[in-house]
Amino acid sequence: QSGERLRAAASVNATLPVSLSQNCRPAKALSWMFLNGTSDYIVPFKGKARPAWMSAGVSFDYFADRAGCSKSATLAPAKAVVRAGTWVERRTRAGCSTGSSSTQYIVHGGGHTWPSGTAWRRGEQGVDSAHAVWGHFKATL
């Protein structure tokens, strides 16, 4: 019942456990936004063997596929800013059955932080997570 009200979902610094992916059957299509750092030591960007976690890219594609998004993705800089050794790319799969798109923000050099905050003395990471998540949700209203 509460799932009927959802229109979109967002995930910051998370990937999908392999065991959950084998049993997850979303009741309806949702456009997703993922935001992950390539240097995250807690939730490794490339996934993890034990316990088994999908990579950030495979997790994003898993939900974009279920949202009926186009198979091809566009990849572009999210912001023309490089600070403290980090930079951000935005990967978008448009044409979702939800009428919107699914987006993945890849923070190159970013760790397990809330991007835009000061964490691990890295400072601004080139994307404001709160605005990115709100923008994603607002696009589905």
C-alpha positions in Angstrom: 0.0 0.0 0.0 2.6 2.6 0.9 4.5 1.4 -2.3 1.6 2.7 -4.4 2.5 6.3 -3.3 6.1 6.2 -4.2 7.2 7.8 -7.5 10.9 7.8 -7.2 13.8 6.6 -5.0 17.3 7.7 -4.2 20.3 6.0 -2.8 23.4 7.7 -1.4 26.5 5.6 -0.7 24.8 2.3 -1.1 24.7 -0.7 -3.5 22.5 -3.7 -3.8 23.3 -7.0 -2.0 23.4 -9.9 -4.5 21.0 -11.9 -2.3 18.4 -9.2 -2.3 18.7 -8.7 -6.1 17.7 -12.3 -6.6 14.5 -11.9 -4.6 13.6 -8.2 -5.1 10.4 -7.8 -7.2 9.4 -4.2 -7.2 5.6 -3.8 -7.4 6.0 -0.8 -9.8 8.5 1.0 -11.8 10.4 3.8 -10.0 13.0 6.2 -11.4 16.1 5.9 -9.3 19.0 8.2 -8.4 22.3 6.7 -7.1 25.2 8.6 -5.8 28.4 6.8 -5.0 32.1 7.6 -4.5 34.8 5.6 -6.3 37.0 5.6 -3.2 34.3 4.5 -0.7 36.0 1.9 1.5 32.7 1.0 3.4 30.5 0.5 0.2 33.1 -0.3 -2.5 32.2 1.2 -5.8 33.2 -2.0 -7.7 31.2 -4.2 -5.3 32.3 -6.7 -2.8 32.7 -10.5 -2.7 32.0 -11.3 1.0 29.3 -10.5 1.7 28.3 -10.3 -1.9 27.4 -6.7 -3.0 26.8 -5.5 -6.5 28.9 -2.7 -7.9 27.5 0.8 -8.0 27.0 0.6 -11.8 25.3 -2.8 -11.7 23.0 -1.7 -8.8 22.0 1.4 -10.8 21.4 -0.6 -13.9 19.3 -3.1 -12.0 16.8 -0.5 -10.9 16.9 1.5 -14.2 16.1 -1.7 -16.1 13.1 -2.3 -13.8 12.0 1.2 -14.4 11.9 0.5 -18.1 14.6 3.1 -18.9 16.5 3.0 -22.2 19.4 0.7 -22.3 21.8 3.4 -23.4 23.2 5.9 -21.0 24.6 9.3 -21.4 27.7 10.2 -19.4 28.6 13.8 -18.8 30.4 15.9 -16.2 27.9 16.9 -13.5 29.7 20.1 -12.8 32.8 21.7 -14.3 34.5 21.8 -10.9 37.4 19.8 -9.6 38.1 20.3 -5.9 40.3 18.4 -3.5 41.0 15.7 -6.0 37.4 14.8 -6.7 35.2 15.3 -9.7 31.6 14.2 -10.6 30.1 12.5 -13.6 26.4 12.1 -14.2 25.2 8.9 -15.9 21.6 9.2 -17.1 19.2 6.6 -18.6 16.2 8.4 -20.0 12.9 7.2 -21.4 11.8 5.4 -18.3 8.2 4.0 -18.2 7.7 6.4 -15.2 8.0 9.4 -17.7 11.3 10.5 -16.1 14.9 9.3 -16.0 17.2 7.4 -13.7 20.5 9.1 -12.8 23.8 8.0 -11.2 26.2 10.5 -9.8 29.8 9.1 -9.7 32.0 11.0 -7.4 35.5 10.2 -8.6 37.9 10.1 -5.6 34.9 10.5 -3.2 34.6 8.3 -0.1 31.8 7.3 2.2 30.5 10.8 2.7 27.5 13.0 2.0 28.8 14.8 -1.0 28.8 18.6 -0.6 29.7 18.4 3.1 33.2 18.6 4.5 34.3 15.1 5.3 37.7 13.5 5.6 39.1 17.0 5.0 38.2 16.7 1.3 35.8 19.5 1.2 33.3 20.3 -1.6 33.0 17.3 -4.0 31.3 19.0 -6.9 27.7 17.9 -6.3 25.2 18.9 -3.6 23.5 15.7 -2.6 20.5 17.3 -1.0 19.7 19.3 -4.1 20.4 16.4 -6.4 18.0 14.1 -4.4 15.3 16.8 -4.2 15.7 17.6 -7.9 15.2 13.9 -8.7 12.1 13.6 -6.6 10.7 17.0 -7.9 11.0 15.8 -11.5 8.5 13.0 -10.7 5.8 15.3 -9.3 
